[in-house]
Amino acid sequence: MNPGDKVICINDNNLYRIPVRSICTGIIYTLSDVFKCSCGNVYVQLVEVDKIFNMWCPKCDVFRYTKMFFHIKRFRLLDQAENTEKECDSAKTRVKLPLLNPN
């Protein structure tokens, strides 16, 4: 996987089966960075998740205040045909919500 690649999230659960912040299974993301931690774990940063947060690498037990990153195993690479199909499906399911009336 390389920056610019489209990936699909295949695991948004943490150890307690609670969804991880900012990513959802089945959603397509674009990689902005792929990097290797000093412990050997490989992480990705996503174009669509541009948040600064206290991040933790469980293998080397290091906290860092940085742009959110996620273990590479949470995603799989999309092929071009699948990417086009998923984008078409998501465009069909968009719903326009009415504006709320404050009165």
PyMOL commands that set and color helices and strands:
alter all, ss='L'
color gray80, all
select helices_A, chain A and resi 72-74+80-92
alter helices_A, ss='H'
color red, helices_A
select strands_A, chain A and resi 6-9+28-36+42-46+52-57+62-67+70-71+75-77
alter strands_A, ss='S'
color yellow, strands_A
deselect
rebuild
show_as cartoon
